[in-house]
Structure formats: structure tokens, C-alpha cells
């Protein structure tokens, strides 16, 4: 069985490296519907501001913006994207414990475009917390 374990480690390492080096798209696959009122326009501005902070690597500020966005617009079409980005921001700050809940919601959505990347970040958070079995489970789900 050592060969299988080494193979998993190799695949896991490749996934981690890919996730770290690949740019993270932060928009949902489908463009949002055109604004119909002022609140939708505010939601779009809020998510764009958060994405701008994310793109600059300002993880703490971006996490605050994504959290506010999710509090104010929990049913927005961009909510899953915001959850994913929030998880990445928290992970990048070294706050793996708090990154896990939003990432768990994201990986549960089989239609989320960056679901595979979310699995890798989730697995890495589990490793940081020394929850190796959960990390392997996240990677196994990714590979399934």
C-alpha cells in the first residue's frame, strides 16, 4: 500500500502547488442579471470592491468586505463566489479554523465553478490544523 499512499501524496502536492500558483477567478461563471433596483447596484459595487482588495492581496480588508457582503446579500448570485473568496482570504491570513466553514459550504455546491480549487484550499486548511483524516477526505472527494 505504500505505493498508493505515495501516489496520493504526489497528487495532493500537485493540487496544492496548482492552487497556490494559479490565479483565482472571483466571478461566477454566469454574469449577474442586470440591476433592477438600487440594492442590486450596491451589491455589485460591494462585491467588486471586495474583489479589488482581493486582487491586491489585501486579505484582511477583502475578508471584511466579503463578510459584510454575505451579511447584507446572503441570497445574491455572487454569494457562493464571496464565500469561496472569504475562505481563501482567511486561509491566506493563516486563519484556517475560520476558513473552513465558508469553504465547506462552497464544496457542497456541485455547480460552483471553482469547487475543485475550494477542495484543495479546504484540504490545506485541514492540514494546517493537523486534521489529516479530514484533509485526505477532502482530496479523495476531489479525486472522485
RAMO-V323070 format. One line per field, one symbol per residue. phi: phi as a letter, one per 40 degrees, with the letter a starting at -180 (. if undefined). psi: psi as a letter, one per 20 degrees, with the letter a starting at -180 (. if undefined). burial: b if it has 9 or more other C-alpha atoms within 8 Angstrom, else e. A space follows every 50 residues. Layout:
phi = ???
psi = ???
burial = ???
This chain:
phi = .dcccccccccccccccccccccbcbbcccccccdbaccccccccccccc ccccccgcccccccccccdcccbcbcccccccccccdccccccgbcdccc dccccccccccccbccccdccdcccccdcgbccccccccccccc
psi = ihggghggggggghgggghhhqqopjqqgpqqqqpirhhghhgghghhgg hggghijmggggggghggghghmhjqhjghghgghgggggghijmhgihg ghhghgiioiiphkgghhggggghghghjkmhghghgghghgi.
burial = eeeeeeeeeeebeebbeebeeeeeeeebeeeeeeeeeeebbebeebbebb bbbbeeebbbbbbebbbebbeebeeeebbbbbbbbbbbbbbeeebbebbb ebbbbbbeeeebeebbebbbbbbbbbbeeebeebbbebbeebee
